[in-house]
C-alpha cells in the first residue's frame, strides 16, 4: 500500500494516528471495484434477458441500470421496467423507465422473475443477490467516508 499523496509506504504509525486520511485516499479504488462489479453483473443480466427473448420470442419489459454519479459514492443498481417508446435525445437512445419496488432495504422481490423459465430465473435471482451485496457495500462505503471526514473530538483539557 502506498499513500498516493506522499508516495511513501503507509506505516503502522500512519494507520494509528491518521488512518482516516489513509482510508479516504483508498475510497476511490474501492468505489471503482464496486462499479466494475455492478457493470459486470448488469452485463450478465442483459445476456440472460437477451437469451430469454431469443428462446421465447417475446419482448421483456425488464432491465437493469447501473448509475454512477460524480456527486455520489458508488454505483446505484436498479431493476427497471420500460415505459413507452425509446427515442433519441441529443444523439443518445433514451427509453423511459420506472424502478421496480424494493422488497427490503437492499433486495428486490423475486416475483419480478416469476415469468422466466427456471434456469434463467435462478440465474437472475443469483445476480440480484450479488447486486444486493453491492448496494450494501456502497452504503457502508458512504458511512466510512462520512466517518473519515468527520472532525475528531479530542478533549484532553481538564
N, C-alpha and C positions, 0 to 999 in steps of 0.2 A: 504494500500500500504506500502511495506517495501523496503528499499534500500538494494539490495542483498549484496552489498559490506560491508556495515556497520551494517546490521541487526537492524537498528534503524528506527522508523517510519519517513516517509517523512513529513516534516513540511512545512508550508506556506513560511517560510524563505528560505528553500531549494529550493522550486519552484520559489521563487522570484529571488534568486541570483545564483542558479546552476541548473535551470530547464533543461538545455541542457544535463547535466550529468544524471539527473534522467530519462529523456526521452531515452537516449542511453541505460540505463540499462533495459528499458522495451521493446526495439525494438525486441529482440529475442522472447519474449512472443507474441507480435503482429504478427511477422512473422509466428510463429507456428500455430496461429489461421488461417491465410490465407492459409497456406499449407494444413492444415486439411480440410478446406472448399473446396479447389481446388480438393483434392483427393476424397472427398465425391461426388462432382459434376461429376468427372470423372467416378466414380463407377456407378452413376445413368445413365450417358450417355451410358456406356458399357452395362448395363442391358437393356436399351431401344433398342440398336443396336442388342443385342442378341435376344430379343423378336421379332424384325423385321425379323431376319434371320430364326427363328423358324416358324413364321407366313407365310412368303412369300417363304421360301425355297430357298432363294437367298443369295449369299455372298454379303457382304457390303464392299466397298473399302474405308471406312471412319472409323476413330478412333480419340481418343483424348489422348494427352500425357500431363502429369504434370512433368515438370523438376524442380529439386531442386539442385542447385549447391552451394557449400560451399563459392565460391568467389563472389556470387551474392545474393542480398537480395530478399527474397520472391520466390514464385513459378512462373514458366513460363508455361502457359496453352496454348496449341496449338491443333487445329483440324488438322489432317494429313490424307493424302491419302497413302495407302500402295502401294509400288512399288516392284515388284519382289517377289521372294520366301523367306520364312523365313529360317534361318539356325542357327546352334549353334556356338557361338563364346565364347570360354573359359567357356563352360558349361552353358551359358545363351542363351535363344532364342532371336534372333535378326531379325527383319523384316525391310528392308529399307523403309523409309517414306519420304514424301515430304509435307511440310507445305501447308495448304490451305491459299490462299492470304487474307490479311486483307481488309475489306471494309472501315474501318476508322482506327483511332488510336487504338481503343480498341475492335472493333466488326468485326466479320466475316460476309460475305454475307449470308443471309438466303437462298439463292439459293442452297447452298450445301445440304439443307434438302428438296428440292422440290420433290424428288422422293419418299419420305416416305409417308405413309398414314397420314391423318390429325391429328389423335390423337398422334402418335409418333412424327410427325413433330412439333406440337405445344409444346410438352414437350422438345424436343431438342432445339427449339428456346428459350424457357424459361431458360434452362440450360445455353445456350450461353449468354443470358443476364446477368445471375448471374456470369458467368466467366468473362465477360467484366468488371463487378464491381470489381472483384478480381484483374484483370490487372490494373485497375485504382488505387485501393488501394495500390497495390505493388509499383507502380510508385511514389505515394505520400509518401509512407513509405521511399523509397530511397531518395526522396527530403528532408524529415525530418531528416534522418540520415546525409545527406550531410550538412544540416544547423547546426545540433548539433555538428558536427566535426569541423566546420569552427572556426577559431580563432576570438575571439571578438576584435572589433576595437575600443578600448577606447582611446580617445584622449582628455584628460581633461586639458592638459597644455596650457598655453597662448603663 
